[in-house]
């Protein structure tokens, strides 16, 4: 999902000769950078329309590589709702042995774990502050971005009826003290989640 120029997909095809891949992205320009491969299917479309685009399709693996935080709406509440809905729809596309792989940046607060998520969303999605926020180093200024704390990601997956089968915490990043204080940022790092569907009784 959000497969872009296809470099990750090409790596899968090279590593697993019997595999096939489908790339979904909403940028025609970036999709045009893909190498042609008979085992690669490229689809121009929005991840929010998964169930309409990928009718009667099932996948053993679905990858969200640093994409979920980009599904931004006009408000924080709507953005969080969209993240959950996208994951719910992705879950319906899983085969009986399928897994969802999610790589995401984790932003935990110093005292209030979820506060950086809201602050970063508000600052990067505020068009009035876009010029200032861009100067501070945010390349998503004016567009918005919605990173979450580890706790929030787990809650999001739970609401999407997905089970975290395995989680890996990667090395923490250094954040300069003024930015850490201003945004109430505690530990920042990349997290990887393997997700499977909940089995309904």
Secondary structure by P-SEA (a helix, b strand, c coil): cccccaaaaaaaaaacccccbbbbbccaaaaaaccccccbbbbbcccccccccccccccccccccccccccccccaaaaaaaaaaaaaaaaaacccbbbbbbbbbbbbcccccaaaaaaaaaaaacccaaaaaaaaccccccbbbbbbcaaaaaaaaaaacccccbbbbcbbbbbcaaaaaaacccbbbbbbbbbbbcccc
